[in-house]
Amino acid sequence: MNIFIMGAPGSGKGTFSSKIKEEYNLNHISTGDIFRANISQGTELGLQAKAYAEQGKLVPDEITNKMVKDYLATLSDKKNGYLLDGYPRTLDQAKAFEEMTDGTDLAVDVILAMDVPTDVLTRRITGRRTCKDCGEIYNIYSKPTKVEGVCDRCGGELTQRKDDNEESLKVRLDEYSNNTEPVIDYYEKKNMVSHINADASMDEIWSSVKEALKNK
């Protein structure tokens, strides 16, 4: 089973990608992880991607496609399939991926669309805080620490990502609306999309995900 999981920033893609990976024994291919690996290794593609990301903009298709293609070329253990998280983000990416995988066992089977209202996304993103020591994630609205700015787990200082603000979020949401929503529409016409109400409890969301994947 091969899956695309799609949704706006803060929609829960990362959280539920981890659960899907464990439940269905899939290769979890996160473009975020691929980007970070290229950036940390100082590759040419990584440096180009970093420049765009720091402006809150989507990385151009030709860079992203090359990164994903390079990863797929080295994927030795296909397990029971894959879960692509954060790709494709544009219609051109979707079509490029189809060209790369058409007629192979890497062709996508289902698209999970994580649906969350904009006001909820805003609180999730702007309220997010991360411990700089242990990496524990909190939210000042939904998961505050006992002492403001101090990690409950290790006592470390909490920090906010520089792009976790309303101005940067607006740029990211506009990019998502203009570029990624047409991708979902594209797959809707192929009857490949399962919409998930991601503004619910963890258990309810997970139940919806499993139901969507039941017969795939």
Helices and strands as residue ranges (DSSP letters): E 3-7, H 13-24, E 27-30, H 31-40, H 44-53, H 61-73, E 82-85, H 91-101, E 110-115, H 118-126, E 128-131, E 137-139, E 158-159, H 166-175, I 176-180, H 181-188, E 193-197, H 202-213
